[in-house]
Amino acid sequence: MVPGMRIGTHLPDGWQRTVDPAWLEGWHAQPFPLAGGTTEVVAMGEGPPLLLLPPLPGFKEAWIGVAHLFARRFRVVTFDLRARFDGPPSWHEWLEDLARVADAFAPGEAIVMGHSMGGALAQRWTLARPERVRALVLSSSFARVGGTRGQWRKRYVEQTLVLASQRWLPEGFAAPMARRLAARGAWVYDAHCDEHVLAFVRRGIRGVPLALAGQRVRLAFAHDTRADLPRVTAPTLLAVGEREARWAREATDELARLIPDAEVRVSPDVAHLHLLSSPAWLADTVTAWVAREVSPDWW
């Protein structure tokens, strides 16, 4: 890799026009060096550090709906996950990247929060560097990719329909299709996904190279922390959407069984995109939990 080359996952420009303008408050990306190239980091707000680790495919902008709300109480830090690796894609390199970002923007302890695949990275960071994690928040995450027995229609039919329609249909057809899919809660959508959310998600789907998507899926299937999660000592909060697919709710139940004293909160009437379709609930719930669980001297 060439030094200075962009190696972080990058959401194509223009996404800013799709979101609620209020979500852009304080959102300013800056280049940051990693081994072999650069990624982009957003750091905003003041207060205890809160590291936000993005889901598949690794766009930091997945947190755009809730970051400005968290920034009212926290020093929010998020970044684009690496897309280019020296060899085969590995969780190890992601952990090294996270260490570089954390050392620069959140030295010492931090609250670490990950959504979906970002939650898998948060688990690995907590297990590898427990002294750096004051509290752990896992949003719609998993200890391993479970089976979909009895759920094939939602996993394979609905997912394929959503991805194909939103990636390849012309905008005039894709937008009304997205509204219909959201109204009936297809795949990751829910009825609270408004026009901003639907347009933003569509922009993301269209901006993901197919090879990158395949790389991320392989990494997800390589993740399994079941044997190690009972060692987690940090206070842990698990958040999941009430209308998520059954396998997502079962994954949260499994995390709750494995992580000592983990607490579960259910985001009412929303699905996997609850950090976009219900950001106020997520920000309020996490903030209240941290205020209760974390020592006032640190908080």
ABEGO torsion letter per residue (X at the ends): XBBGBBABBBBBBGAAAABBAAAABGBBBBBBBBBGEBBBBBBBEBEBBBBBBBBOAGBAAAAAAAAAAAAAABBBBBBBBBABBABBBBAAAAAAAAAAAAAAABBEBBBBBBBEAAAAAAAAAAAABAAABABBBBBGBBABBBBABGAAAAAAAAAAAAAAAAAABBAAAAAAAAAAAAAAGBEABBAABBAAAAAAAAAAAAABBAAAAAAAAAAAAABBAAAAAAABABBBBBBBBAABBAAAAAAAAAAAAABBGBBBBBBBGBBAAAAAABAAAAAAAAAAAAAAABBAAAX
